[in-house]
């Protein structure tokens, strides 16, 4: 792992350019996640691509923040990171949950830098009906820490069927939960507030890269019909559904890569 100072923030990242292929993929994690969220997908991605993953500002081991974050900064961080690493050719961009919204915004604002886009459980804006809840969640974690919201948040985002099945699923969930609780509460609260101010639906028409949208059947936060409706706003798009939850890349990593990698390899 490495750290780099770009766009006014220190980011932890991992850039594996050992493969001779010219194709690179950038992996953008979910709210409450970090670059480690992609661990179980990495073998499949690394077999085919040079891989770049990073902790978003306020997340993981990147620079901590407080107050409110701006989506503009999150998107510019990606461009600045690519520039700093001298990655000039178009890259594939892959995002999950809120990470998919950041990925889509990057693809819309920097179309010349994106070869293909994969967005799972695409988040374009917050649900107005949950605004008060999200504000209360931000305030509570700032006052009491992440553990205070762990059960309620994970009950919504991590389906029971994906945490109590095989021993591997149980271990995966316990690891995810422990890592989630380890989040910096001020950074997590700031990202909550950023989502409340975010709305990129009008920007989706600016995406020119071939796009794979994934809806997840067990995702109560971004149900498949909602994600499928967003597919009508993107010109060159393919929509698929998978039997997983809101954090599919971490909950069903093999299924995620079975869908994403072949799409990224298409000519």
C-alpha positions in Angstrom: 0.0 0.0 0.0 1.1 3.6 -0.6 -0.1 7.1 0.2 -0.1 10.1 -2.1 -1.0 13.7 -1.7 -3.3 14.8 -4.5 -6.1 17.4 -4.9 -5.4 18.7 -1.4 -5.8 15.3 0.3 -3.7 12.3 1.3 -5.0 9.1 -0.2 -4.1 5.5 0.5 -3.9 3.5 -2.7 -2.7 0.3 -4.3 -1.6 0.4 -8.0 -0.6 -2.9 -9.4 0.7 -2.4 -12.9 2.7 -5.6 -13.1 0.7 -7.0 -16.0 1.8 -6.1 -19.5 -1.7 -5.3 -20.7 -2.5 -1.7 -21.4 -6.0 -2.0 -19.8 -6.4 -0.7 -16.3 -9.4 -0.8 -14.0 -10.1 1.6 -11.2 -12.2 0.2 -8.3 -14.4 2.6 -6.3 -15.7 1.4 -3.0 -19.0 1.8 -1.2 -19.9 4.2 1.7 -18.5 2.8 4.8 -16.0 0.8 2.8 -12.4 1.1 1.8 -10.0 -0.4 -0.7 -10.0 -3.6 1.3 -13.7 -4.1 0.3 -12.4 -5.3 -3.0 -10.0 -8.0 -1.6 -11.9 -11.0 -2.8 -12.5 -9.6 -6.3 -8.8 -8.8 -6.8 -7.6 -12.2 -8.1 -10.2 -12.0 -11.0 -9.5 -8.4 -11.8 -5.7 -8.7 -11.5 -5.6 -11.7 -13.9 -6.8 -9.4 -16.7 -6.0 -5.8 -15.8 -3.6 -3.4 -14.1 -5.6 -2.5 -11.0 -6.0 0.7 -9.0 -8.0 0.9 -5.8 -7.9 3.5 -3.2 -9.5 4.8 0.0 -11.8 7.7 -0.7 -11.1 10.9 1.3 -12.5 10.4 4.8 -12.4 6.6 4.4 -10.1 3.8 5.4 -6.6 5.1 5.9 -6.9 8.2 3.7 -7.0 11.6 5.2 -9.8 12.1 7.7 -12.4 14.8 7.2 -15.4 16.3 9.0 -18.4 18.4 8.3 -19.6 17.9 4.7 -17.8 16.5 1.7 -18.4 17.6 -1.9 -19.0 15.2 -4.7 -16.9 17.4 -7.0 -13.9 16.7 -4.7 -14.5 13.0 -4.8 -14.6 13.0 -8.6 -11.6 15.3 -8.9 -9.7 13.0 -6.6 -9.9 10.2 -9.2 -8.6 12.4 -12.0 -5.8 13.7 -9.8 -4.8 10.2 -8.7 -4.7 9.1 -12.3 -2.6 12.1 -13.3 -0.2 11.6 -10.4 0.4 8.0 -11.4 0.8 9.0 -15.1 -2.2 6.9 -16.2 -3.1 8.7 -19.3 -5.0 6.1 -21.4 -8.7 5.6 -20.8 -9.4 3.3 -17.9 -12.3 1.0 -16.9 -14.1 2.3 -13.9 -16.0 0.0 -11.5 -18.1 1.1 -8.6 -20.5 -0.4 -6.0 -23.3 1.4 -4.2 -22.3 5.0 -3.5 -19.0 4.2 -5.3 -21.0 3.5 -8.4 -22.5 7.1 -8.2 -19.0 8.5 -7.9 -17.8 6.3 -10.8 -20.8 7.4 -13.0 -20.1 11.1 -12.2 -16.5 10.6 -13.2 -17.5 8.9 -16.4 -20.0 11.7 -17.2 -17.5 14.6 -16.4 -14.4 12.9 -17.9 -15.8 10.8 -20.8 -12.4 10.8 -22.6 -10.8 9.1 -19.6 -13.2 6.1 -19.3 -13.1 3.1 -21.6 -15.9 1.1 -19.9 -18.1 1.6 -16.8 -19.5 -0.9 -14.4 -22.0 0.4 -11.8 -23.7 -1.9 -9.3 -26.7 -0.6 -7.4 -26.2 2.8 -8.9 -26.7 5.6 -6.4 -27.6 8.9 -8.1 -29.2 10.7 -5.2 -30.6 10.1 -1.7 -34.2 9.0 -1.2 -36.0 12.1 0.1 -38.1 9.8 2.4 -34.9 8.8 4.3 -33.4 12.3 4.6 -34.2 12.8 8.3 -33.0 9.3 9.1 -29.6 9.9 7.3 -29.1 13.2 9.2 -29.9 11.5 12.5 -27.5 8.7 11.6 -24.7 11.2 10.8 -25.3 12.9 14.2 -25.4 9.7 16.1 -22.2 8.2 14.8 -20.4 11.5 15.5 -21.6 11.5 19.1 -21.5 7.8 19.9 -19.2 6.1 17.3 -19.9 3.7 14.5 -21.0 0.8 16.7 -24.2 2.7 17.6 -25.5 2.4 14.0 -23.9 -0.9 13.0 -26.9 -3.2 13.4 -29.4 -0.9 11.9 -27.3 0.1 8.9 -26.1 -3.5 8.1 -29.6 -4.9 8.5 -30.6 -2.6 5.6 -27.5 -3.2 3.5 -26.3 -6.7 4.2 -29.1 -9.3 3.6 -29.5 -12.1 6.2 -29.3 -14.8 3.5 -25.7 -13.6 2.7 -24.5 -13.6 6.3 -25.8 -16.9 7.8 -25.4 -19.5 5.0 -22.0 -21.1 4.6 -19.1 -20.7 7.0 -17.4 -18.6 4.4 -20.4 -16.2 4.2 -20.5 -16.0 8.0 -16.8 -15.2 8.2 -17.2 -12.7 5.4 -20.0 -10.9 7.2 -18.2 -10.8 10.5 -15.1 -9.3 8.9 -17.2 -6.8 7.0 -19.0 -5.7 10.2 -15.8 -5.3 12.2 -14.2 -3.2 9.4 -17.4 -1.1 9.1 -17.4 -0.4 12.9 -13.7 0.7 12.5 -14.7 3.6 10.2 -13.9 7.1 11.3 -17.3 8.4 12.4 -16.7 12.0 11.3 -15.7 10.9 7.8 -18.7 8.6 7.6 -21.0 11.4 8.7 -19.5 13.7 6.2 -20.2 11.2 3.4 -23.8 10.8 4.6 -24.3 14.6 4.3 -22.6 14.6 0.8 -25.2 12.0 -0.4 -28.0 14.2 0.8 -26.8 17.0 -1.5 -26.0 14.7 -4.5 -28.1 14.3 -7.6 -26.4 13.2 -10.8 -29.3 11.9 -12.8 -29.2 14.7 -15.3 -25.5 13.9 -15.9 -26.0 10.3 -16.9 -26.8 11.4 -20.4 -23.2 12.6 -20.7 -21.8 9.1 -20.2 -20.4 7.8 -23.5 -18.5 4.7 -22.4 -20.2 1.3 -22.8 -21.9 0.7 -19.4 -23.0 -2.3 -17.4 -25.6 -1.6 -14.8 -26.2 -4.3 -12.2 -29.3 -4.5 -10.1 -29.3 -6.8 -7.1 -32.4 -8.7 -6.1 -31.7 -8.6 -2.3 -30.9 -4.9 -2.3 -33.7 -3.0 -0.4 -31.8 0.3 -0.6 -31.5 0.4 -4.4 -34.1 -2.2 -5.7 -33.7 -3.5 -9.2 -36.6 -1.6 -10.7 -35.0 1.7 -9.6 -31.6 0.7 -11.1 -33.3 -0.5 -14.3 -35.1 2.8 -14.7 -31.8 4.6 -14.5 -30.5 2.5 -17.4 -32.9 4.4 -19.7 -30.8 7.6 -19.0 -27.5 6.1 -20.3 -27.0 5.8 -24.1 -24.8 2.7 -24.4 -25.9 0.5 -21.5 -26.6 -3.1 -20.6 -28.7 -3.9 -17.5 -28.4 -7.2 -15.6 -29.8 -8.5 -12.3 -27.9 -10.6 -9.8 -29.0 -12.4 -6.6 -27.0 -10.4 -4.1 -27.3 -7.3 -1.9 -26.3 -3.6 -1.8 -22.6 -4.4 -1.4 -22.4 -7.1 -4.0 -18.6 -6.8 -4.6 -18.0 -7.6 -0.9 -21.0 -9.9 -0.4 -20.9 -12.0 -3.5 -17.4 -11.3 -5.0 -17.3 -14.3 -7.4 -20.6 -13.4 -8.9 -19.6 -9.7 -9.2 -16.5 -10.5 -11.2 -18.3 -13.2 -13.3 -20.4 -10.3 -14.6 -18.0 -7.5 -14.6 -14.8 -8.9 -16.0 -16.2 -10.4 -19.3 -18.0 -7.1 -19.9 -14.7 -5.1 -19.5 -12.9 -7.5 -21.8 -15.3 -7.0 -24.7 -14.0 -5.3 -27.8 
